[in-house]
Amino acid sequence: MKKTKKIKNEKFTLTSQTKEIDGVTLHRVQATSDFGDVQSGDRGGWLEETRNLSPRGRAWVADNAAVYGRARVLGNARVEGDATVCDRAKVSASAKISGKTRVYENAQIYGNVEISGAAKVYGDASVYGDAKINGAARVFGRARVSDHAEISGFARIFENAKVWDHTQVSDCATIHGNAYISGNIMVDGVAEISGDLRISLRSNDNGPSTEVTCDTSSFRGFHHSYYRKMEHLPVPGHLVITLRDALSNQGADSMKSELRARLPAVLTISFLAALLGARNIQAVVEFGQSLNAFQAYALGLPNSATGGDLWHNDPATYTELHQFFDMDVVTETLEKWLKIHKDELPEHMAPDKPFVSKVLEGFRLIFQPEPNVAAAQR
């Protein structure tokens, strides 16, 4: 059997300077050769054992950072500031961990990832590519964050969720379950995306557009015919942002800024237009808080985590909002918006297509259910 050649460590040594964390004695590391921006003699952070830091590459633990347990820092990775990497976590390639970040349990960090602030990555989570995690964000469970995705604020990504491409998740948004989010998409506020929802940006002959799809199991509890008639057509992401920004700049009502929905389904477009005609913004906010995660997601409303049964609120409760909307204003606003952006619209949203009527029909079906459905629920 061929023996593995042992690598001689000429890169660093552990000094006699020690400190204790969680009952573990750590030693200050000191460079014994030049590599990267580290000079021989430079003192760095804290290690439990030499195996915590690779003797190869430019990997380094700097400042007051600590690496212990069976954790390893490899390749050209750097752990600095007051960051902690412990348990069986691995940081490799050119990843940079800083601030008061904690990476622990079985977390895997690699690529050109940057994790900063007071973020935490743990469980069996993986962060790779050029992803960024900052603020007080948490990524855990078996979640995956990659490419140029950015998770910030108090956002939570967990269970089997996957966030890719240029997706930005911020504020108190949560993505979990088997949800898959990719593309140039922003999720913020107190939005919650879960189950088997899949949101992705795709390109076609009409330019980039955003598509929302769901596994059929996500519709449990939504058996009313008026809900099944809702149609989600692809809408260009930049048009969603245009309408969102128009909404946030309307008047002096600061509550409207909380209602910016960035999840680009056609229903969200109609709902944002509807907000311009809302008679009582506070009532809309309160109603959003009463919905479960899926209903809030479908409408683009802010919603706090409800816990418990995801499907306990019946969609018939949507009718309670009808009194707060002036459908004439909604129609006028949406038609005007589509006309202004007619040159940017994909084919199915062109003025001579039944796009507006379909959107408004779907909107009315949610807030004004069919007579036989309403009667059955009395």
Secondary structure, 3 states (H helix, E strand, C coil): CCCCCCCCCCCEEEEEEEEEECCEEEEEEEECCCECCECCCCEEEEECCHHHECCCCCCEECCCCEECCCCEECCCCEECCCCEECCCCEECCCCEECCCCEECCCCEECCCCEECCCCEECCCCEECCCCEECCCCEECCCCEECCCCEECCCCEECCCCEECCCCEECCCCEECCCCEECCCCEECCCCEECCCCEEEEEEECCEEEEEEECCHHHHCCCCCHHHHCCCCCCECHHHHHHHHHHHHCCCCCHHHHHHCCCCCCHHHHHHHHHHHCECCHHHHHHHHHHCCHHHHHHHCCCCCCCCCCCCCCCHHHHHHHHHHECHHHHHHHHHHHHHHCCCCCCHHHCCCCCHHHHHHHHHHHHHCCCHHHHHHCC
